[in-house]
Amino acid sequence: METLRLPVLPIPNVVLFSRTSLPIYILEPVYIDMVKKCIRDNTPIAISKAVEIGREDYKVRYSPCDICGYGRPVILEENVDGTLKVLIKAIGRVRLLNVEQNLPYLVYEAEYFNDKIESEKLHGPQIQNLKKLLDNWLEVNILDSFERETFANSLTSIYHIIDYICMFLVQDPELRQLLLENNSLFERIQLLNSLFEEPSQFEESSLVVSAIKRYEEIEKTSRIAH
């Protein structure tokens, strides 16, 4: 099993998908130092959805989700107060295994988390529906035609389309995490088509979200029981 050593930045409600770029603001000195060191050493950073595990002295304690995205940071802007606007260019997904460092920031041993090899043929109409959905969303949300065309031209595979729909259009953070943890492209396409039935529907169906969460909870309980 090939592993890598990654600094981890846990952020509440943020999920980094494999073929996306995520802008984030870094305010805390510890993480500012972490980003600069990673750039200096050419080390990727894992961005993990943070889960609240408790509160101490009015401070919230967080733990990272085991499955998360990782990528290379690029500083877009450094403000006079030292805070940073950073773009994380995602590389892929990892599973966090063991904590190798707690302070001043988390560093984990991690293994690669890739999609499984599938024999099913993906259905063309479903893919086209999702592509049209993302095109419509871009038309509404990126007003500059040059920026919109540049972004659209960067979507060179179905993976790009699926990952950006997951990041841009799926509003429920728990559902985004479930989609990240799903290692079947076929299943992710099916799920997204059930969430967005129309190419002009920019919010997922709340009924479908609830159903997916209930199903996942049943599956988790079943795995624990066995």
C-alpha positions as CSV (number, residue, x, y, z in Angstrom):
1,M,0.0,0.0,0.0
2,E,1.5,3.3,-1.1
3,T,1.1,6.1,1.3
4,L,2.0,9.8,1.5
5,R,2.5,12.3,4.3
6,L,0.0,15.3,4.2
7,P,-0.6,18.4,6.2
8,V,-4.4,18.5,6.8
9,L,-6.6,21.7,6.9
10,P,-10.0,20.8,8.3
11,I,-12.7,23.4,7.3
12,P,-16.4,23.1,8.4
13,N,-18.8,22.4,5.5
14,V,-16.0,22.5,2.8
15,V,-15.4,19.4,0.6
16,L,-12.6,19.4,-2.0
17,F,-13.4,17.3,-5.1
18,S,-10.6,15.7,-7.2
19,R,-10.7,17.7,-10.4
20,T,-11.7,21.1,-9.1
21,S,-9.9,24.3,-7.9
22,L,-11.1,25.7,-4.6
23,P,-10.4,29.3,-3.4
24,I,-10.1,29.6,0.4
25,Y,-9.1,32.4,2.8
26,I,-6.4,31.6,5.4
27,L,-6.7,33.7,8.5
28,E,-4.9,31.9,11.2
29,P,-1.1,32.4,11.5
30,V,-0.6,28.6,12.0
31,Y,-2.2,27.8,8.7
32,I,-0.6,30.7,6.9
33,D,2.8,29.3,7.9
34,M,1.6,25.8,6.8
35,V,0.6,27.0,3.4
36,K,3.8,28.9,2.8
37,K,5.9,25.9,4.0
38,C,4.0,23.6,1.7
39,I,4.5,25.9,-1.3
40,R,8.2,26.2,-0.4
41,D,8.6,22.4,-0.1
42,N,6.3,21.6,-3.0
43,T,4.1,19.6,-0.6
44,P,0.3,19.1,-1.3
45,I,-2.3,19.9,1.4
46,A,-5.4,17.8,2.3
47,I,-8.6,19.8,2.7
48,S,-11.0,17.9,4.9
49,K,-14.6,18.6,5.9
50,A,-14.3,19.3,9.6
51,V,-16.6,17.4,12.0
52,E,-17.4,19.0,15.4
53,I,-16.3,16.6,18.2
54,G,-16.8,18.8,21.3
55,R,-16.4,22.2,22.9
56,E,-13.9,23.4,25.5
57,D,-13.9,26.9,27.0
58,Y,-16.3,28.1,24.4
59,K,-14.0,26.8,21.6
60,V,-15.2,24.2,19.1
61,R,-13.0,21.2,18.6
62,Y,-13.0,19.6,15.1
63,S,-11.8,16.4,13.6
64,P,-11.2,15.8,9.9
65,C,-13.2,13.3,7.8
66,D,-11.2,10.3,6.9
67,I,-11.9,10.7,3.1
68,C,-10.8,14.0,1.7
69,G,-9.4,15.8,-1.3
70,Y,-5.8,17.0,-1.6
71,G,-4.1,19.4,-3.9
72,R,-1.4,22.0,-4.3
73,P,-1.8,25.5,-2.9
74,V,-1.2,28.7,-4.9
75,I,-1.2,32.1,-3.2
76,L,-3.5,34.4,-5.1
77,E,-3.3,37.4,-2.7
78,E,-1.4,38.3,0.4
79,N,-3.1,41.1,2.4
80,V,-1.3,43.7,4.6
81,D,-2.4,41.8,7.7
82,G,-0.7,38.6,6.5
83,T,-3.9,36.8,5.7
84,L,-4.0,34.9,2.4
85,K,-6.3,34.1,-0.5
86,V,-5.3,30.7,-1.7
87,L,-6.3,28.5,-4.6
88,I,-6.1,24.8,-3.9
89,K,-5.7,22.9,-7.2
90,A,-7.0,19.5,-6.5
91,I,-5.0,16.4,-7.4
92,G,-7.2,13.6,-6.1
93,R,-8.7,11.9,-3.0
94,V,-7.0,10.2,0.0
95,R,-8.0,8.3,3.1
96,L,-6.4,9.6,6.2
97,L,-4.8,6.7,8.2
98,N,-2.6,7.8,11.1
99,V,-1.9,11.1,12.8
100,E,1.9,11.7,12.5
101,Q,1.8,15.3,14.0
102,N,-0.7,17.2,16.1
103,L,1.0,20.6,16.5
104,P,1.3,23.2,15.3
105,Y,-1.1,21.6,12.7
106,L,-2.3,18.1,11.8
107,V,-0.1,15.9,9.6
108,Y,-1.4,12.5,8.5
109,E,-0.2,9.4,6.8
110,A,-2.7,8.9,4.0
111,E,-3.4,6.4,1.2
112,Y,-4.8,7.1,-2.2
113,F,-8.5,6.7,-2.6
114,N,-9.4,6.1,-6.3
115,D,-12.5,5.1,-8.2
116,K,-13.1,1.4,-8.6
117,I,-12.8,-0.1,-12.1
118,E,-16.3,-0.5,-13.6
119,S,-17.6,-2.5,-16.5
120,E,-20.9,-0.7,-16.7
121,K,-21.4,1.5,-19.7
122,L,-22.3,5.0,-18.7
123,H,-25.6,6.3,-20.2
124,G,-25.1,9.1,-22.6
125,P,-28.4,10.9,-22.0
126,Q,-27.7,11.1,-18.2
127,I,-24.2,12.6,-18.9
128,Q,-25.6,15.1,-21.4
129,N,-28.3,16.2,-18.8
130,L,-25.6,16.9,-16.2
131,K,-23.4,18.7,-18.7
132,K,-26.4,20.9,-19.7
133,L,-27.2,21.5,-16.0
134,L,-23.6,22.8,-15.4
135,D,-23.7,24.9,-18.6
136,N,-26.9,26.5,-17.4
137,W,-25.5,27.2,-14.0
138,L,-22.4,28.8,-15.5
139,E,-24.5,31.0,-17.7
140,V,-26.3,32.4,-14.6
141,N,-23.4,32.6,-12.2
142,I,-20.4,33.6,-14.4
143,L,-21.5,36.7,-16.2
144,D,-18.2,37.4,-18.0
145,S,-18.5,35.5,-21.3
146,F,-14.7,35.1,-21.6
147,E,-14.3,33.7,-18.1
148,R,-17.3,31.4,-18.7
149,E,-15.9,30.1,-21.9
150,T,-12.4,29.6,-20.4
151,F,-13.9,27.7,-17.6
152,A,-16.1,25.6,-19.9
153,N,-13.1,24.7,-22.0
154,S,-11.3,23.4,-19.0
155,L,-14.0,20.7,-18.5
156,T,-12.2,18.1,-20.5
157,S,-13.8,14.9,-19.1
158,I,-17.0,13.7,-17.4
159,Y,-15.0,13.6,-14.2
160,H,-14.6,17.4,-14.3
161,I,-18.3,17.9,-14.9
162,I,-19.4,15.6,-12.1
163,D,-16.9,17.0,-9.6
164,Y,-17.9,20.6,-10.3
165,I,-21.6,19.9,-10.0
166,C,-20.9,18.2,-6.7
167,M,-19.0,21.3,-5.5
168,F,-21.0,24.1,-7.0
169,L,-24.6,22.8,-7.0
170,V,-24.9,20.3,-4.1
171,Q,-25.7,22.6,-1.1
172,D,-25.9,20.0,1.6
173,P,-22.4,19.5,3.1
174,E,-23.1,16.0,4.4
175,L,-24.3,15.0,1.0
176,R,-21.2,16.5,-0.7
177,Q,-19.1,14.4,1.7
178,L,-21.1,11.2,0.8
179,L,-20.5,11.9,-2.9
180,L,-16.8,12.4,-2.3
181,E,-16.7,9.0,-0.4
182,N,-18.5,7.2,-3.2
183,N,-15.9,5.5,-5.4
184,S,-18.2,4.6,-8.3
185,L,-18.5,7.2,-11.1
186,F,-21.5,5.3,-12.4
187,E,-23.3,5.7,-9.0
188,R,-22.4,9.4,-8.7
189,I,-23.9,10.0,-12.1
190,Q,-27.1,8.2,-11.0
191,L,-27.3,10.1,-7.7
192,L,-26.8,13.5,-9.4
193,N,-29.5,12.7,-12.0
194,S,-31.9,11.9,-9.2
195,L,-31.0,15.1,-7.3
196,F,-31.3,17.3,-10.3
197,E,-34.2,16.2,-12.5
198,E,-34.2,19.3,-14.7
199,P,-31.2,21.1,-16.3
200,S,-32.5,24.4,-14.9
201,Q,-32.8,23.1,-11.4
202,F,-29.9,24.6,-9.4
203,E,-30.9,23.2,-5.9
204,E,-31.0,19.5,-5.1
205,S,-34.3,17.8,-4.3
206,S,-34.7,17.8,-0.5
207,L,-36.7,14.6,-0.6
208,V,-34.0,12.8,-2.5
209,V,-31.3,14.2,-0.1
210,S,-33.2,12.8,2.9
211,A,-33.7,9.5,1.2
212,I,-30.0,9.2,0.4
213,K,-29.0,10.1,3.9
214,R,-31.4,7.5,5.4
215,Y,-30.1,4.8,3.1
216,E,-26.5,5.6,4.0
217,E,-27.3,5.5,7.7
218,I,-28.9,2.1,7.3
219,E,-25.9,0.9,5.3
220,K,-23.5,2.2,8.0
221,T,-25.5,0.5,10.8
222,S,-25.6,-2.7,8.9
223,R,-21.8,-2.7,8.4
224,I,-21.2,-2.1,12.1
225,A,-23.6,-4.9,13.0
226,H,-21.7,-7.3,10.9
